[in-house]
Amino acid sequence: MDTSSIIWSKSIKYIASNSSIIPTSGDIYEIMRDDPDKKYLTIIYVGKAEDLRKRYSDHLSEYEENPCIKRNLKNNECYFRYAVVSREEDRQDLEEQLLKEGNFECNVQGQ
């Protein structure tokens, strides 16, 4: 699977009340920060999950282990988008490709 074939959802404001619209399927996702001076959303993290809604909520919880994600979600307007990718092998492959294509400030393993 190639990253150019990814069909992303619309960008969803990253707030707790939006968790109900996030699917529970296995997907890949991006967390983006609104940088008003740049006039676009900056991708700060890419990941994959077997249960996307749980992962979405985990990032918002006090138990979030990634300090960069925690800081951005607390201090900035952030957004979330996802692509449905049912096979774990495809999710793994796409996540690796996305990490190679960009330098995302909150992806520790990608730096």
N, C-alpha and C positions, 0 to 999 in steps of 0.2 A: 504494500500500500504506500502511496506517495502523498506527501503533505499537500500538494496542489489539489488533491482530490477530496480534501476535508471539507465537509459542509458544516459550517459553524452556526450555532443558534444566534439569535439576536443578543446583544449585550444586555445583561440584567444587572441592575444596581445591586451591589453586594451588601445587603442588609438582611437581618434575621427573618423579617416578615416575608421575604421572597423565597425562603427555603421550600415552601409548599409547591412552588412551580418548577422546582428542579427535579428531574427524573431520578428514579432509584436504580436505573440501569447502569451497566458498566460503560464508561465513556472516558474521553480525554477532555481536558479543560484548560482554560487560561484565566488568570487573574490579571486585571488591567487597572492601572491608576489613571485618573483624570488629571492631566497636566495642562491646566488652562492656558499657560503661556505657550505651549506647543500646539494647542488646538486639536489634539488627538489623544487617544488613549494609549498609554505606554504599557506593553506587556511586561509584567514583573515576575510572573511565575507560570510555568506549564506543568501539568501533572496528569495522572491517570487515576481512575478509581473503579472499584467493582460496584460500589453503591455511591453514586454521585451526590445524592442528597445528604447522605451521612458525611461525606467528605466536606461538602460545602459548609455544613453546620460545625464540623470539627474545626475548620479554620477560624470560625467566629468564636469558638469557645475559649475559656480562660486556660485551657490545657494545650492550646496551639504551641507546638515546640519550635516552630520557625520564627525567630524574633523579627525577621524582615517582613514576613507576611503579617504578623501580629501588629507591628508598628504601622504598616501601610493601611490595614483595615481600620485601625483606630484613628489615625490622623489625616487620612485622605479619603476622597470620594473614590471608591473602587467599583469595578464592574467584573462580571463573570460571564463567560460564554463557554459552551461545550459543543462537542460533536459526538454523536452516538456511534460507538465502535464496539460491537458486541463481542468480538473475539479478543481474549487477553493477549494473544500473540501480536495482533494488529495494534492494540493499544500500546504495548511495550515498544514495538517498532516505531510507531508514530511519535511517541514521547521522545525516544532517542533522536529521531530525525529533527524534531522541533528544537531540542536542546543544542544540537549541532549547528542549527541555522541561526540561533540568536544567543545573546548573552543577557540572560534575565537575572536581575539583581537578587531575587529571592531564591533562585535555584542553586543551592550550595553545591549539589552534585554536578551541576553544569558549568562550574567555574574552576 
